[in-house]
């Protein structure tokens, strides 16, 4: 089995290196509203369009995985 995987250059752990689904496109394909937001300035408009769509909606927001969570900055003041 391993020899066959190496010969075909298959991952040592098949099935774990999948690309993340494009959820907003899936929503569109099923008749819903789907939208991708990459710029924080576009979020308000995207949410308004999603609420106004009248169908189930997904707003896919891309975030910076290296940024710190808001709770790291405000601590216990979030009560």
N, CA, C and O atoms as a Tinker XYZ file with bonds, in Angstrom:
   316  protein
     1  N      0.829000   -1.200000    0.000000    73     2
     2  CA     0.000000    0.000000    0.000000    64     1     3
     3  C      0.865000    1.252000    0.000000    63     2     4     5
     4  O      0.676000    2.132000   -0.841000    81     3
     5  N      1.815000    1.347000    0.932000    73     3     6
     6  CA     2.679000    2.534000    1.016000    64     5     7
     7  C      3.491000    2.714000   -0.264000    63     6     8     9
     8  O      3.681000    3.837000   -0.731000    81     7
     9  N      3.965000    1.616000   -0.824000    73     7    10
    10  CA     4.755000    1.716000   -2.054000    64     9    11
    11  C      3.908000    2.297000   -3.176000    63    10    12    13
    12  O      4.393000    3.103000   -3.970000    81    11
    13  N      2.660000    1.897000   -3.242000    73    11    14
    14  CA     1.754000    2.433000   -4.260000    64    13    15
    15  C      1.483000    3.912000   -4.054000    63    14    16    17
    16  O      1.403000    4.671000   -5.021000    81    15
    17  N      1.341000    4.333000   -2.788000    73    15    18
    18  CA     1.123000    5.751000   -2.491000    64    17    19
    19  C      2.341000    6.575000   -2.887000    63    18    20    21
    20  O      2.213000    7.645000   -3.482000    81    19
    21  N      3.514000    6.071000   -2.556000    73    19    22
    22  CA     4.737000    6.812000   -2.900000    64    21    23
    23  C      4.913000    6.891000   -4.413000    63    22    24    25
    24  O      5.325000    7.921000   -4.947000    81    23
    25  N      4.604000    5.814000   -5.083000    73    23    26
    26  CA     4.760000    5.791000   -6.532000    64    25    27
    27  C      3.829000    6.787000   -7.206000    63    26    28    29
    28  O      4.188000    7.398000   -8.213000    81    27
    29  N      2.639000    6.950000   -6.654000    73    27    30
    30  CA     1.680000    7.878000   -7.262000    64    29    31
    31  C      1.716000    9.254000   -6.602000    63    30    32    33
    32  O      0.914000   10.124000   -6.940000    81    31
    33  N      2.640000    9.457000   -5.666000    73    31    34
    34  CA     2.814000   10.728000   -4.952000    64    33    35
    35  C      1.545000   11.145000   -4.207000    63    34    36    37
    36  O      1.218000   12.330000   -4.139000    81    35
    37  N      0.848000   10.182000   -3.662000    73    35    38
    38  CA    -0.340000   10.445000   -2.855000    64    37    39
    39  C      0.109000   10.797000   -1.446000    63    38    40    41
    40  O      1.117000   10.275000   -0.971000    81    39
    41  N     -0.618000   11.664000   -0.777000    73    39    42
    42  CA    -0.304000   12.057000    0.590000    64    41    43
    43  C     -0.221000   10.841000    1.502000    63    42    44    45
    44  O     -0.920000    9.850000    1.293000    81    43
    45  N      0.634000   10.922000    2.509000    73    43    46
    46  CA     0.735000    9.855000    3.501000    64    45    47
    47  C     -0.570000    9.693000    4.268000    63    46    48    49
    48  O     -0.849000    8.616000    4.796000    81    47
    49  N     -1.360000   10.738000    4.334000    73    47    50
    50  CA    -2.649000   10.696000    5.027000    64    49    51
    51  C     -3.749000   11.072000    4.038000    63    50    52    53
    52  O     -4.190000   12.221000    4.014000    81    51
    53  N     -4.188000   10.134000    3.235000    73    51    54
    54  CA    -5.197000   10.456000    2.226000    64    53    55
    55  C     -6.452000   11.058000    2.851000    63    54    56    57
    56  O     -6.910000   10.614000    3.904000    81    55
    57  N     -6.995000   12.061000    2.195000    73    55    58
    58  CA    -8.255000   12.644000    2.639000    64    57    59
    59  C     -8.142000   13.752000    3.660000    63    58    60    61
    60  O     -9.170000   14.259000    4.109000    81    59
    61  N     -6.946000   14.154000    4.051000    73    59    62
    62  CA    -6.834000   15.192000    5.072000    64    61    63
    63  C     -6.344000   16.527000    4.524000    63    62    64    65
    64  O     -6.309000   17.514000    5.259000    81    63
    65  N     -5.976000   16.576000    3.289000    73    63    66
    66  CA    -5.474000   17.811000    2.702000    64    65    67
    67  C     -6.471000   18.405000    1.710000    63    66    68    69
    68  O     -6.080000   18.891000    0.649000    81    67
    69  N     -7.730000   18.367000    2.048000    73    67    70
    70  CA    -8.766000   18.880000    1.162000    64    69    71
    71  C     -8.763000   20.395000    1.169000    63    70    72    73
    72  O     -8.389000   21.035000    2.152000    81    71
    73  N     -9.184000   20.944000    0.059000    73    71    74
    74  CA    -9.367000   22.388000   -0.045000    64    73    75
    75  C    -10.698000   22.729000    0.619000    63    74    76    77
    76  O    -11.662000   21.972000    0.501000    81    75
    77  N    -10.756000   23.851000    1.307000    73    75    78
    78  CA   -11.987000   24.273000    1.969000    64    77    79
    79  C    -13.091000   24.508000    0.941000    63    78    80    81
    80  O    -12.832000   25.117000   -0.098000    81    79
    81  N    -14.314000   24.043000    1.199000    73    79    82
    82  CA   -15.417000   24.275000    0.259000    64    81    83
    83  C    -15.709000   25.761000    0.099000    63    82    84    85
    84  O    -15.477000   26.555000    1.010000    81    83
    85  N    -16.211000   26.117000   -1.051000    73    83    86
    86  CA   -16.592000   27.497000   -1.331000    64    85    87
    87  C    -18.073000   27.613000   -0.943000    63    86    88    89
    88  O    -18.960000   27.492000   -1.788000    81    87
    89  N    -18.318000   27.847000    0.345000    73    87    90
    90  CA   -19.664000   27.792000    0.889000    64    89    91
    91  C    -20.628000   28.773000    0.231000    63    90    92    93
    92  O    -21.788000   28.427000    0.006000    81    91
    93  N    -20.182000   29.981000   -0.081000    73    91    94
    94  CA   -21.100000   30.951000   -0.663000    64    93    95
    95  C    -21.566000   30.514000   -2.052000    63    94    96    97
    96  O    -22.683000   30.843000   -2.450000    81    95
    97  N    -20.743000   29.789000   -2.789000    73    95    98
    98  CA   -21.143000   29.270000   -4.102000    64    97    99
    99  C    -22.129000   28.112000   -3.942000    63    98   100   101
   100  O    -23.021000   27.937000   -4.772000    81    99
   101  N    -21.973000   27.334000   -2.893000    73    99   102
   102  CA   -22.918000   26.253000   -2.619000    64   101   103
   103  C    -24.289000   26.844000   -2.321000    63   102   104   105
   104  O    -25.300000   26.328000   -2.797000    81   103
   105  N    -24.335000   27.926000   -1.537000    73   103   106
   106  CA   -25.607000   28.594000   -1.244000    64   105   107
   107  C    -26.271000   29.069000   -2.531000    63   106   108   109
   108  O    -27.473000   28.882000   -2.718000    81   107
   109  N    -25.493000   29.681000   -3.418000    73   107   110
   110  CA   -26.040000   30.150000   -4.689000    64   109   111
   111  C    -26.579000   28.990000   -5.521000    63   110   112   113
   112  O    -27.652000   29.099000   -6.116000    81   111
   113  N    -25.847000   27.888000   -5.566000    73   111   114
   114  CA   -26.259000   26.729000   -6.355000    64   113   115
   115  C    -27.564000   26.128000   -5.848000    63   114   116   117
   116  O    -28.305000   25.506000   -6.610000    81   115
   117  N    -27.843000   26.313000   -4.564000    73   115   118
   118  CA   -29.069000   25.776000   -3.969000    64   117   119
   119  C    -30.195000   26.799000   -3.925000    63   118   120   121
   120  O    -31.219000   26.566000   -3.283000    81   119
   121  N    -30.016000   27.938000   -4.606000    73   119   122
   122  CA   -31.071000   28.941000   -4.675000    64   121   123
   123  C    -31.012000   29.999000   -3.602000    63   122   124   125
   124  O    -31.916000   30.830000   -3.513000    81   123
   125  N    -29.990000   29.996000   -2.793000    73   123   126
   126  CA   -29.845000   30.995000   -1.739000    64   125   127
   127  C    -28.970000   32.144000   -2.192000    63   126   128   129
   128  O    -28.586000   32.241000   -3.358000    81   127
   129  N    -28.667000   33.003000   -1.252000    73   127   130
   130  CA   -27.782000   34.136000   -1.518000    64   129   131
   131  C    -26.415000   33.800000   -0.949000    63   130   132   133
   132  O    -26.297000   33.399000    0.209000    81   131
   133  N    -25.392000   33.964000   -1.760000    73   131   134
   134  CA   -24.035000   33.719000   -1.299000    64   133   135
   135  C    -23.135000   34.871000   -1.678000    63   134   136   137
   136  O    -23.237000   35.425000   -2.773000    81   135
   137  N    -22.256000   35.225000   -0.766000    73   135   138
   138  CA   -21.375000   36.358000   -1.024000    64   137   139
   139  C    -20.054000   36.172000   -0.294000    63   138   140   141
   140  O    -20.013000   35.692000    0.839000    81   139
   141  N    -18.975000   36.561000   -0.966000    73   139   142
   142  CA   -17.642000   36.515000   -0.382000    64   141   143
   143  C    -17.220000   37.926000   -0.008000    63   142   144   145
   144  O    -17.326000   38.849000   -0.816000    81   143
   145  N    -16.736000   38.091000    1.231000    73   143   146
   146  CA   -16.247000   39.390000    1.699000    64   145   147
   147  C    -14.767000   39.234000    2.034000    63   146   148   149
   148  O    -14.392000   38.416000    2.874000    81   147
   149  N    -13.933000   40.030000    1.366000    73   147   150
   150  CA   -12.497000   39.999000    1.633000    64   149   151
   151  C    -12.001000   41.296000    2.253000    63   150   152   153
   152  O    -10.918000   41.334000    2.836000    81   151
   153  N    -12.782000   42.350000    2.131000    73   151   154
   154  CA   -12.409000   43.663000    2.663000    64   153   155
   155  C    -13.382000   44.023000    3.780000    63   154   156   157
   156  O    -14.591000   44.024000    3.547000    81   155
   157  N    -12.902000   44.326000    4.981000    73   155   158
   158  CA   -13.801000   44.671000    6.086000    64   157   159
   159  C    -14.774000   45.800000    5.748000    63   158   160   161
   160  O    -15.877000   45.845000    6.293000    81   159
   161  N    -14.388000   46.692000    4.873000    73   159   162
   162  CA   -15.263000   47.802000    4.493000    64   161   163
   163  C    -16.498000   47.321000    3.738000    63   162   164   165
   164  O    -17.488000   48.048000    3.654000    81   163
   165  N    -16.456000   46.110000    3.186000    73   163   166
   166  CA   -17.579000   45.570000    2.414000    64   165   167
   167  C    -18.547000   44.748000    3.257000    63   166   168   169
   168  O    -19.580000   44.313000    2.749000    81   167
   169  N    -18.238000   44.527000    4.524000    73   167   170
   170  CA   -19.047000   43.632000    5.352000    64   169   171
   171  C    -20.457000   44.147000    5.588000    63   170   172   173
   172  O    -21.413000   43.381000    5.467000    81   171
   173  N    -20.613000   45.410000    5.918000    73   171   174
   174  CA   -21.946000   45.954000    6.196000    64   173   175
   175  C    -22.865000   45.780000    4.997000    63   174   176   177
   176  O    -24.000000   45.327000    5.147000    81   175
   177  N    -22.392000   46.133000    3.819000    73   175   178
   178  CA   -23.199000   45.985000    2.609000    64   177   179
   179  C    -23.557000   44.539000    2.330000    63   178   180   181
   180  O    -24.681000   44.242000    1.927000    81   179
   181  N    -22.610000   43.636000    2.542000    73   179   182
   182  CA   -22.859000   42.216000    2.312000    64   181   183
   183  C    -23.926000   41.685000    3.265000    63   182   184   185
   184  O    -24.790000   40.909000    2.858000    81   183
   185  N    -23.872000   42.097000    4.524000    73   183   186
   186  CA   -24.884000   41.656000    5.490000    64   185   187
   187  C    -26.258000   42.223000    5.151000    63   186   188   189
   188  O    -27.265000   41.527000    5.282000    81   187
   189  N    -26.306000   43.473000    4.718000    73   187   190
   190  CA   -27.586000   44.066000    4.324000    64   189   191
   191  C    -28.185000   43.315000    3.139000    63   190   192   193
   192  O    -29.381000   43.024000    3.135000    81   191
   193  N    -27.370000   43.000000    2.136000    73   191   194
   194  CA   -27.865000   42.252000    0.975000    64   193   195
   195  C    -28.336000   40.862000    1.385000    63   194   196   197
   196  O    -29.335000   40.368000    0.862000    81   195
   197  N    -27.629000   40.230000    2.312000    73   195   198
   198  CA   -28.017000   38.899000    2.776000    64   197   199
   199  C    -29.370000   38.933000    3.482000    63   198   200   201
   200  O    -30.219000   38.076000    3.236000    81   199
   201  N    -29.577000   39.923000    4.364000    73   199   202
   202  CA   -30.857000   40.033000    5.069000    64   201   203
   203  C    -31.988000   40.389000    4.117000    63   202   204   205
   204  O    -33.119000   39.940000    4.305000    81   203
   205  N    -31.697000   41.188000    3.098000    73   203   206
   206  CA   -32.721000   41.618000    2.149000    64   205   207
   207  C    -33.017000   40.580000    1.071000    63   206   208   209
   208  O    -33.997000   40.726000    0.341000    81   207
   209  N    -32.206000   39.547000    0.952000    73   207   210
   210  CA   -32.343000   38.574000   -0.131000    64   209   211
   211  C    -33.642000   37.784000   -0.054000    63   210   212   213
   212  O    -34.166000   37.359000   -1.084000    81   211
   213  N    -34.166000   37.582000    1.140000    73   211   214
   214  CA   -35.407000   36.825000    1.280000    64   213   215
   215  C    -35.240000   35.322000    1.122000    63   214   216   217
   216  O    -36.227000   34.590000    1.052000    81   215
   217  N    -34.015000   34.864000    1.067000    73   215   218
   218  CA   -33.712000   33.434000    0.971000    64   217   219
   219  C    -32.568000   33.146000    1.950000    63   218   220   221
   220  O    -31.897000   34.071000    2.407000    81   219
   221  N    -32.347000   31.869000    2.271000    73   219   222
   222  CA   -31.198000   31.563000    3.128000    64   221   223
   223  C    -29.916000   32.130000    2.514000    63   222   224   225
   224  O    -29.742000   32.113000    1.295000    81   223
   225  N    -29.034000   32.624000    3.358000    73   223   226
   226  CA   -27.837000   33.298000    2.858000    64   225   227
   227  C    -26.591000   32.873000    3.622000    63   226   228   229
   228  O    -26.638000   32.537000    4.806000    81   227
   229  N    -25.489000   32.899000    2.909000    73   227   230
   230  CA   -24.176000   32.681000    3.512000    64   229   231
   231  C    -23.296000   33.851000    3.119000    63   230   232   233
   232  O    -23.127000   34.150000    1.937000    81   231
   233  N    -22.739000   34.509000    4.125000    73   231   234
   234  CA   -21.747000   35.556000    3.881000    64   233   235
   235  C    -20.420000   34.975000    4.349000    63   234   236   237
   236  O    -20.166000   34.833000    5.545000    81   235
   237  N    -19.592000   34.648000    3.385000    73   235   238
   238  CA   -18.291000   34.045000    3.648000    64   237   239
   239  C    -17.284000   35.175000    3.851000    63   238   240   241
   240  O    -16.978000   35.912000    2.914000    81   239
   241  N    -16.774000   35.309000    5.069000    73   239   242
   242  CA   -15.853000   36.401000    5.394000    64   241   243
   243  C    -14.447000   35.834000    5.547000    63   242   244   245
   244  O    -14.186000   35.021000    6.434000    81   243
   245  N    -13.556000   36.268000    4.682000    73   243   246
   246  CA   -12.156000   35.857000    4.780000    64   245   247
   247  C    -11.473000   36.724000    5.822000    63   246   248   249
   248  O    -11.571000   37.951000    5.789000    81   247
   249  N    -10.787000   36.080000    6.736000    73   247   250
   250  CA   -10.085000   36.804000    7.795000    64   249   251
   251  C     -8.596000   36.505000    7.726000    63   250   252   253
   252  O     -8.169000   35.562000    7.059000    81   251
   253  N     -7.833000   37.298000    8.404000    73   251   254
   254  CA    -6.390000   37.111000    8.472000    64   253   255
   255  C     -6.088000   36.137000    9.608000    63   254   256   257
   256  O     -6.280000   36.481000   10.774000    81   255
   257  N     -5.621000   34.937000    9.295000    73   255   258
   258  CA    -5.376000   33.952000   10.352000    64   257   259
   259  C     -4.244000   34.338000   11.296000    63   258   260   261
   260  O     -4.085000   33.723000   12.351000    81   259
   261  N     -3.464000   35.337000   10.937000    73   259   262
   262  CA    -2.365000   35.750000   11.805000    64   261   263
   263  C     -2.754000   36.891000   12.740000    63   262   264   265
   264  O     -1.978000   37.268000   13.618000    81   263
   265  N     -3.958000   37.443000   12.554000    73   263   266
   266  CA    -4.369000   38.550000   13.419000    64   265   267
   267  C     -4.813000   38.021000   14.777000    63   266   268   269
   268  O     -5.210000   36.864000   14.906000    81   267
   269  N     -4.741000   38.868000   15.767000    73   267   270
   270  CA    -5.122000   38.483000   17.128000    64   269   271
   271  C     -6.611000   38.718000   17.335000    63   270   272   273
   272  O     -7.197000   39.623000   16.740000    81   271
   273  N     -7.207000   37.907000   18.174000    73   271   274
   274  CA    -8.623000   38.049000   18.486000    64   273   275
   275  C     -8.870000   39.335000   19.265000    63   274   276   277
   276  O     -8.003000   39.797000   20.007000    81   275
   277  N    -10.050000   39.906000   19.092000    73   275   278
   278  CA   -10.412000   41.137000   19.790000    64   277   279
   279  C    -10.305000   40.967000   21.301000    63   278   280   281
   280  O     -9.917000   41.899000   22.005000    81   279
   281  N    -10.644000   39.788000   21.799000    73   279   282
   282  CA   -10.597000   39.563000   23.246000    64   281   283
   283  C     -9.180000   39.702000   23.798000    63   282   284   285
   284  O     -9.008000   39.971000   24.987000    81   283
   285  N     -8.172000   39.522000   22.961000    73   283   286
   286  CA    -6.791000   39.707000   23.416000    64   285   287
   287  C     -6.490000   41.166000   23.714000    63   286   288   289
   288  O     -5.569000   41.468000   24.473000    81   287
   289  N     -7.253000   42.068000   23.127000    73   287   290
   290  CA    -7.010000   43.490000   23.304000    64   289   291
   291  C     -7.853000   44.097000   24.418000    63   290   292   293
   292  O     -7.397000   45.003000   25.116000    81   291
   293  N     -9.082000   43.605000   24.592000    73   291   294
   294  CA    -9.970000   44.224000   25.572000    64   293   295
   295  C    -10.130000   43.394000   26.831000    63   294   296   297
   296  O    -10.649000   43.888000   27.832000    81   295
   297  N     -9.700000   42.154000   26.803000    73   295   298
   298  CA    -9.713000   41.308000   27.990000    64   297   299
   299  C    -11.072000   41.182000   28.639000    63   298   300   301
   300  O    -12.057000   40.889000   27.961000    81   299
   301  N    -11.143000   41.399000   29.937000    73   299   302
   302  CA   -12.377000   41.191000   30.696000    64   301   303
   303  C    -13.386000   42.312000   30.509000    63   302   304   305
   304  O    -14.472000   42.244000   31.084000    81   303
   305  N    -13.078000   43.323000   29.741000    73   303   306
   306  CA   -14.009000   44.428000   29.533000    64   305   307
   307  C    -15.145000   44.061000   28.584000    63   306   308   309
   308  O    -16.018000   44.892000   28.329000    81   307
   309  N    -15.156000   42.836000   28.054000    73   307   310
   310  CA   -16.193000   42.417000   27.117000    64   309   311
   311  C    -17.445000   41.908000   27.823000    63   310   312   313
   312  O    -18.249000   41.219000   27.195000    81   311
   313  N    -17.636000   42.208000   29.066000    73   311   314
   314  CA   -18.799000   41.726000   29.822000    64   313   315
   315  C    -20.027000   42.543000   29.538000    63   314   316
   316  O    -21.092000   42.269000   30.092000    81   315
